[in-house]
Structure formats: structure tokens, C-alpha cells
Amino acid sequence: QSVLTQPPSVSAAPGQKVTISCSGSSSNIGNNYVSWYQHLPGTAPKFLIYENNKRPSGIPDRFSGSKSGTSATLGITGLQTGDEADYYCGTWDSSLSAVVFGGGTKVTVL
Amino acid sequence: QVQLQQWGAGLLKPSETLSLTCAVYGGSFGGYYWNWIRQPPGKGLEWIGEIHLSGSTNLNPSLKSRVSISADPSKNQFSLNLNSVTAADTAVYYCARRVVLSAYGLWGRGTLVTVSS
């Protein structure tokens, strides 16, 4: 069981928006920054969001991040077939003294 | 463009030691924390630990007793050793460069390590 909880899957039609939730506790999300990654099996994970809502260079503004309390959310607008992948959230857990990740959410473009 | 290239044995027997190495190409080795992260089949990501050029390491307490991470700055490489492996250690192992705390901006392609008798 992952420390951070994500829905197993979300889906939407091309051009629509999806949001992926990441739920934790005060020892992790509540008091630390959250990052997000896109992962296609067999490839290196791709860095999407850091410090809750910042995008690295080259990441389109279709991807956005937010945090409220002990939960974080990744939003993807203008959904494209190329966005079909697994998405993971991650943060530091002060109680565990370790970086923790969610179990991953599979995005399907209908 | 900075790239991480990793390699190591892909098939181990229980009780053996897992050894992986990651090389940094096209960029500086200094100034960053270099990490190992793994993903068991069908499961999420698990942070293993990290090392800095200074030699300081931070390890996941759940694996600390079996893990060592070392670095060779002269070769722009860092390595992971995980001893006494079991089937539960079967996973794709990734090396990664930390940008800020818990954020990894650059990843290797991963190495599948299978532990089986």
C-alpha cells in the first residue's frame, strides 16, 4: 500500500480536462512540497510539476498542480492521446524520513 | 543535454547482492543529489536513497540495513548495492537527479532486476 493515495484510473475524451487527486496526511503533503511525474512503461518517468504548482522548462501549461491541506491535484487540460500514461505524485514524509509516492493513476483518453 | 545511463545485473538469486551503476553524461556531477528509485511490478514508486558529491547519503529507513550508495565523481558515476535480495526486491530500478526536495528532474531509463531461484 502506498503512503499517498491516488485513484487507479481516470478518463476523458480528447480536448477535455482530467484531474488526478493525491491524498496524504500532515506528515507528508500537509507540510511538504508535492511533485508529479508522467510515466509510460518502458521509458524514464517525466518530470511535470514541482513545489506543488511549478512547471519545469518545456512542460506545457496544459499541466497544472495545486495543493490544499493534505491533498494535491494534477490537472491536464486539452487532453491528447499522447497524454495516455501513468501519473505519480511524490513528496517528503517527515515521520518516515523518506520520499513517498502515490500508487499511480492511469489516464485514458477515450 | 544531460543523460543518465544505468546498467547492472538483471537476474539474481535470493540472498545475492544487487549492484547497479548510473553514469551522468553531458552535465555536471557536482551540486546535485543522485537518487535510486524502484518500481515493483504492478506497484508504485519506492524511494531507495540518495548521495551527494560530498559523500553524504540519505537512505530510506525501510531499506537502510541492506542498502549502500556510493559515488565516483572522477567517472561521473554513482552506484547502488542492495544485499540479501529476495523476490520482493524484484523491480525496475531507476537512477535520478534530484532538483529540489522530493522532486526528480532527470531519470534513467530503468533496469529490470528479477530475483528468482
Interface residues (C-beta under 8 A of the other chain):
Chain A: S2 N32 Y33 V34 S35 Y37 G42 T43 A44 P45 K46 F47 Y50 E51 P56 Y88 G90 T91 W92 L96 S97 A98 V99 V100 F101 G102 G103 G104
Chain B: L4 K43 G44 L45 E46 W47 N60 P61 S62 Y94 A96 V99 V100 L101 S102 A103 Y104 G105 L106 W107 G108 R109 G110
